[in-house]
Amino acid sequence: MSEPWLSADNIAAHLGITKDTVYAWIADKGMPAHKIGRLWKFQVSEVDEWVRGGGAATQDGARGA
């Protein structure tokens, strides 16, 4: 069985952040996301790997959760 696609709301809840932060991380930090029509969809395994690799690490002036 393949991994389900999650919405921005679902991935925000998974990470404990706001949906606005999810969209900011897509634009500013290259968070792995796939645009399907007008919706962003996410795979937990890709996002978790990106977080573990330091993709969500904050920098001076960066938006936080």
N, CA, C and O atoms as a printed pandas DataFrame, in Angstrom:
     atom_number atom_name residue_name chain_id  residue_number  x_coord  y_coord  z_coord
0              1         N          MET        A               1    0.840   -1.181    0.000
1              2        CA          MET        A               1    0.000    0.000    0.000
2              3         C          MET        A               1    0.881    1.239    0.000
3              4         O          MET        A               1    1.856    1.319    0.747
4              5         N          SER        A               2    0.531    2.207   -0.845
5              6        CA          SER        A               2    1.358    3.399   -0.949
6              7         C          SER        A               2    1.025    4.393    0.168
7              8         O          SER        A               2   -0.040    4.346    0.784
8              9         N          GLU        A               3    1.960    5.268    0.392
9             10        CA          GLU        A               3    1.816    6.285    1.438
10            11         C          GLU        A               3    0.758    7.311    1.015
11            12         O          GLU        A               3    0.768    7.751   -0.135
12            13         N          PRO        A               4   -0.148    7.701    1.909
13            14        CA          PRO        A               4   -1.179    8.678    1.533
14            15         C          PRO        A               4   -0.605   10.087    1.384
15            16         O          PRO        A               4    0.407   10.428    1.998
16            17         N          TRP        A               5   -1.259   10.884    0.570
17            18        CA          TRP        A               5   -0.904   12.293    0.415
18            19         C          TRP        A               5   -1.641   13.089    1.480
19            20         O          TRP        A               5   -2.837   12.890    1.696
20            21         N          LEU        A               6   -0.929   13.992    2.147
21            22        CA          LEU        A               6   -1.521   14.814    3.195
22            23         C          LEU        A               6   -1.715   16.243    2.703
23            24         O          LEU        A               6   -0.992   16.723    1.830
24            25         N          SER        A               7   -2.706   16.908    3.281
25            26        CA          SER        A               7   -2.962   18.321    2.990
26            27         C          SER        A               7   -2.027   19.203    3.824
27            28         O          SER        A               7   -1.310   18.723    4.701
28            29         N          ALA        A               8   -2.056   20.495    3.529
29            30        CA          ALA        A               8   -1.265   21.451    4.323
30            31         C          ALA        A               8   -1.706   21.438    5.783
31            32         O          ALA        A               8   -0.872   21.524    6.683
32            33         N          ASP        A               9   -3.021   21.330    6.024
33            34        CA          ASP        A               9   -3.514   21.251    7.400
34            35         C          ASP        A               9   -2.964   20.018    8.113
35            36         O          ASP        A               9   -2.532   20.095    9.264
36            37         N          ASN        A              10   -2.985   18.881    7.415
37            38        CA          ASN        A              10   -2.513   17.640    8.026
38            39         C          ASN        A              10   -1.021   17.674    8.308
39            40         O          ASN        A              10   -0.591   17.234    9.374
40            41         N          ILE        A              11   -0.220   18.184    7.380
41            42        CA          ILE        A              11    1.233   18.205    7.588
42            43         C          ILE        A              11    1.590   19.221    8.673
43            44         O          ILE        A              11    2.545   19.017    9.422
44            45         N          ALA        A              12    0.824   20.318    8.761
45            46        CA          ALA        A              12    1.047   21.297    9.832
46            47         C          ALA        A              12    0.787   20.648   11.188
47            48         O          ALA        A              12    1.562   20.833   12.126
48            49         N          ALA        A              13   -0.289   19.897   11.290
49            50        CA          ALA        A              13   -0.599   19.204   12.548
50            51         C          ALA        A              13    0.472   18.167   12.868
51            52         O          ALA        A              13    0.867   18.026   14.026
52            53         N          HIS        A              14    0.943   17.445   11.864
53            54        CA          HIS        A              14    1.988   16.438   12.054
54            55         C          HIS        A              14    3.259   17.064   12.625
55            56         O          HIS        A              14    3.912   16.481   13.490
56            57         N          LEU        A              15    3.603   18.252   12.138
57            58        CA          LEU        A              15    4.835   18.927   12.570
58            59         C          LEU        A              15    4.625   19.841   13.775
59            60         O          LEU        A              15    5.600   20.291   14.378
60            61         N          GLY        A              16    3.385   20.121   14.134
61            62        CA          GLY        A              16    3.115   21.014   15.258
62            63         C          GLY        A              16    3.377   22.467   14.936
63            64         O          GLY        A              16    3.839   23.223   15.790
64            65         N          ILE        A              17    3.083   22.865   13.697
65            66        CA          ILE        A              17    3.285   24.243   13.246
66            67         C          ILE        A              17    1.983   24.748   12.634
67            68         O          ILE        A              17    1.016   23.995   12.519
68            69         N          THR        A              18    1.956   26.014   12.242
69            70        CA          THR        A              18    0.775   26.558   11.594
70            71         C          THR        A              18    0.823   26.308   10.090
71            72         O          THR        A              18    1.882   26.059    9.515
72            73         N          LYS        A              19   -0.351   26.381    9.472
73            74        CA          LYS        A              19   -0.417   26.220    8.020
74            75         C          LYS        A              19    0.339   27.352    7.322
75            76         O          LYS        A              19    0.933   27.134    6.266
76            77         N          ASP        A              20    0.324   28.554    7.896
77            78        CA          ASP        A              20    1.079   29.672    7.324
78            79         C          ASP        A              20    2.573   29.363    7.297
79            80         O          ASP        A              20    3.266   29.710    6.341
80            81         N          THR        A              21    3.064   28.716    8.341
81            82        CA          THR        A              21    4.474   28.333    8.380
82            83         C          THR        A              21    4.780   27.298    7.300
83            84         O          THR        A              21    5.842   27.348    6.679
84            85         N          VAL        A              22    3.865   26.368    7.073
85            86        CA          VAL        A              22    4.048   25.380    5.999
86            87         C          VAL        A              22    4.248   26.098    4.670
87            88         O          VAL        A              22    5.193   25.796    3.942
88            89         N          TYR        A              23    3.373   27.041    4.347
89            90        CA          TYR        A              23    3.479   27.763    3.075
90            91         C          TYR        A              23    4.760   28.595    3.004
91            92         O          TYR        A              23    5.373   28.706    1.942
92            93         N          ALA        A              24    5.161   29.177    4.127
93            94        CA          ALA        A              24    6.410   29.947    4.161
94            95         C          ALA        A              24    7.605   29.033    3.919
95            96         O          ALA        A              24    8.530   29.402    3.194
96            97         N          TRP        A              25    7.596   27.842    4.520
97            98        CA          TRP        A              25    8.708   26.906    4.335
98            99         C          TRP        A              25    8.772   26.389    2.902
99           100         O          TRP        A              25    9.864   26.142    2.391
100          101         N          ILE        A              26    7.635   26.220    2.249
101          102        CA          ILE        A              26    7.646   25.824    0.832
102          103         C          ILE        A              26    8.357   26.899    0.021
103          104         O          ILE        A              26    9.230   26.598   -0.794
104          105         N          ALA        A              27    7.977   28.157    0.249
105          106        CA          ALA        A              27    8.524   29.271   -0.529
106          107         C          ALA        A              27    9.963   29.608   -0.165
107          108         O          ALA        A              27   10.784   29.863   -1.045
108          109         N          ASP        A              28   10.273   29.610    1.134
109          110        CA          ASP        A              28   11.560   30.132    1.597
110          111         C          ASP        A              28   12.630   29.077    1.845
111          112         O          ASP        A              28   13.823   29.368    1.748
112          113         N          LYS        A              29   12.212   27.853    2.164
113          114        CA          LYS        A              29   13.183   26.850    2.596
114          115         C          LYS        A              29   13.170   25.583    1.751
115          116         O          LYS        A              29   13.922   24.650    2.031
116          117         N          GLY        A              30   12.332   25.535    0.728
117          118        CA          GLY        A              30   12.322   24.377   -0.151
118          119         C          GLY        A              30   11.698   23.129    0.456
119          120         O          GLY        A              30   12.109   22.013    0.139
120          121         N          MET        A              31   10.717   23.306    1.316
121          122        CA          MET        A              31   10.033   22.155    1.901
122          123         C          MET        A              31    9.452   21.299    0.772
123          124         O          MET        A              31    8.829   21.833   -0.146
124          125         N          PRO        A              32    9.647   19.984    0.829
125          126        CA          PRO        A              32    9.138   19.127   -0.251
126          127         C          PRO        A              32    7.614   19.106   -0.273
127          128         O          PRO        A              32    6.970   18.692    0.691
128          129         N          ALA        A              33    7.053   19.556   -1.382
129          130        CA          ALA        A              33    5.608   19.623   -1.562
130          131         C          ALA        A              33    5.309   19.442   -3.040
131          132         O          ALA        A              33    6.149   19.720   -3.896
132          133         N          HIS        A              34    4.124   18.980   -3.324
133          134        CA          HIS        A              34    3.706   18.734   -4.698
134          135         C          HIS        A              34    2.399   19.462   -4.942
135          136         O          HIS        A              34    1.435   19.285   -4.198
136          137         N          LYS        A              35    2.364   20.284   -5.987
137          138        CA          LYS        A              35    1.150   21.033   -6.314
138          139         C          LYS        A              35    0.278   20.155   -7.194
139          140         O          LYS        A              35    0.687   19.735   -8.277
140          141         N          ILE        A              36   -0.916   19.885   -6.720
141          142        CA          ILE        A              36   -1.880   19.082   -7.458
142          143         C          ILE        A              36   -3.091   19.993   -7.678
143          144         O          ILE        A              36   -3.865   20.250   -6.755
144          145         N          GLY        A              37   -3.241   20.472   -8.902
145          146        CA          GLY        A              37   -4.247   21.498   -9.152
146          147         C          GLY        A              37   -3.853   22.755   -8.422
147          148         O          GLY        A              37   -2.762   23.285   -8.634
148          149         N          ARG        A              38   -4.729   23.236   -7.564
149          150        CA          ARG        A              38   -4.381   24.423   -6.776
150          151         C          ARG        A              38   -4.045   24.082   -5.335
151          152         O          ARG        A              38   -3.882   24.982   -4.510
152          153         N          LEU        A              39   -3.940   22.799   -5.018
153          154        CA          LEU        A              39   -3.662   22.356   -3.657
154          155         C          LEU        A              39   -2.241   21.842   -3.512
155          156         O          LEU        A              39   -1.708   21.219   -4.430
156          157         N          TRP        A              40   -1.624   22.096   -2.370
157          158        CA          TRP        A              40   -0.334   21.514   -2.029
158          159         C          TRP        A              40   -0.578   20.194   -1.318
159          160         O          TRP        A              40   -1.427   20.107   -0.431
160          161         N          LYS        A              41    0.167   19.168   -1.708
161          162        CA          LYS        A              41    0.079   17.859   -1.063
162          163         C          LYS        A              41    1.472   17.436   -0.621
163          164         O          LYS        A              41    2.476   17.844   -1.205
164          165         N          PHE        A              42    1.513   16.611    0.421
165          166        CA          PHE        A              42    2.776   16.249    1.067
166          167         C          PHE        A              42    2.814   14.763    1.360
167          168         O          PHE        A              42    1.780   14.139    1.603
168          169         N          GLN        A              43    4.015   14.200    1.335
169          170        CA          GLN        A              43    4.238   12.839    1.788
170          171         C          GLN        A              43    5.043   12.951    3.082
171          172         O          GLN        A              43    6.083   13.608    3.123
172          173         N          VAL        A              44    4.551   12.302    4.133
173          174        CA          VAL        A              44    5.182   12.407    5.454
174          175         C          VAL        A              44    6.644   11.990    5.395
175          176         O          VAL        A              44    7.493   12.633    6.013
176          177         N          SER        A              45    6.952   10.929    4.667
177          178        CA          SER        A              45    8.336   10.446    4.619
178          179         C          SER        A              45    9.275   11.504    4.031
179          180         O          SER        A              45   10.387   11.681    4.527
180          181         N          GLU        A              46    8.839   12.208    2.980
181          182        CA          GLU        A              46    9.675   13.250    2.377
182          183         C          GLU        A              46    9.873   14.422    3.341
183          184         O          GLU        A              46   10.982   14.931    3.498
184          185         N          VAL        A              47    8.780   14.840    3.981
185          186        CA          VAL        A              47    8.860   15.978    4.899
186          187         C          VAL        A              47    9.714   15.628    6.119
187          188         O          VAL        A              47   10.545   16.432    6.543
188          189         N          ASP        A              48    9.515   14.437    6.684
189          190        CA          ASP        A              48   10.316   14.026    7.840
190          191         C          ASP        A              48   11.803   13.963    7.498
191          192         O          ASP        A              48   12.640   14.374    8.301
192          193         N          GLU        A              49   12.133   13.459    6.328
193          194        CA          GLU        A              49   13.537   13.395    5.900
194          195         C          GLU        A              49   14.103   14.805    5.743
195          196         O          GLU        A              49   15.246   15.060    6.123
196          197         N          TRP        A              50   13.313   15.717    5.188
197          198        CA          TRP        A              50   13.741   17.102    5.011
198          199         C          TRP        A              50   13.987   17.772    6.368
199          200         O          TRP        A              50   14.972   18.491    6.536
200          201         N          VAL        A              51   13.096   17.537    7.330
201          202        CA          VAL        A              51   13.260   18.105    8.672
202          203         C          VAL        A              51   14.513   17.535    9.326
203          204         O          VAL        A              51   15.313   18.286    9.882
204          205         N          ARG        A              52   14.693   16.215    9.267
205          206        CA          ARG        A              52   15.877   15.581    9.877
206          207         C          ARG        A              52   17.177   16.071    9.243
207          208         O          ARG        A              52   18.214   16.119    9.903
208          209         N          GLY        A              53   17.118   16.432    7.970
209          210        CA          GLY        A              53   18.293   16.941    7.270
210          211         C          GLY        A              53   18.570   18.408    7.534
211          212         O          GLY        A              53   19.505   18.973    6.967
212          213         N          GLY        A              54   17.771   19.034    8.388
213          214        CA          GLY        A              54   18.011   20.430    8.756
214          215         C          GLY        A              54   17.260   21.438    7.912
215          216         O          GLY        A              54   17.506   22.638    8.031
216          217         N          GLY        A              55   16.351   20.986    7.065
217          218        CA          GLY        A              55   15.625   21.902    6.195
218          219         C          GLY        A              55   14.785   22.921    6.928
219          220         O          GLY        A              55   14.571   24.026    6.429
220          221         N          ALA        A              56   14.305   22.565    8.106
221          222        CA          ALA        A              56   13.449   23.465    8.871
222          223         C          ALA        A              56   14.218   24.262    9.914
223          224         O          ALA        A              56   13.615   24.994   10.699
224          225         N          ALA        A              57   15.535   24.131    9.933
225          226        CA          ALA        A              57   16.340   24.848   10.927
226          227         C          ALA        A              57   16.141   26.347   10.762
227          228         O          ALA        A              57   16.140   26.860    9.643
228          229         N          THR        A              58   15.971   27.049   11.879
229          230        CA          THR        A              58   15.745   28.494   11.815
230          231         C          THR        A              58   17.066   29.226   11.632
231          232         O          THR        A              58   18.136   28.763   12.027
232          233         N          GLN        A              59   16.933   30.378   11.020
233          234        CA          GLN        A              59   18.067   31.272   10.840
234          235         C          GLN        A              59   17.646   32.638   11.343
235          236         O          GLN        A              59   16.458   32.858   11.582
236          237         N          ASP        A              60   18.576   33.557   11.510
237          238        CA          ASP        A              60   18.243   34.911   11.962
238          239         C          ASP        A              60   17.234   35.520   11.000
239          240         O          ASP        A              60   17.446   35.535    9.788
240          241         N          GLY        A              61   16.127   36.027   11.558
241          242        CA          GLY        A              61   15.104   36.667   10.736
242          243         C          GLY        A              61   14.115   35.710   10.109
243          244         O          GLY        A              61   13.177   36.148    9.443
244          245         N          ALA        A              62   14.299   34.409   10.306
245          246        CA          ALA        A              62   13.382   33.430    9.703
246          247         C          ALA        A              62   12.089   33.388   10.494
247          248         O          ALA        A              62   12.065   33.696   11.685
248          249         N          ARG        A              63   11.025   33.007    9.827
249          250        CA          ARG        A              63    9.732   32.853   10.491
250          251         C          ARG        A              63    9.741   31.571   11.293
251          252         O          ARG        A              63   10.229   30.544   10.821
252          253         N          GLY        A              64    9.214   31.618   12.479
253          254        CA          GLY        A              64    9.132   30.430   13.330
254          255         C          GLY        A              64    7.734   29.871   13.355
255          256         O          GLY        A              64    6.833   30.366   12.678
256          257         N          ALA        A              65    7.567   28.843   14.139
257          258        CA          ALA        A              65    6.244   28.211   14.232
258          259         C          ALA        A              65    5.289   29.030   15.049
259          260         O          ALA        A              65    4.135   28.640   15.225
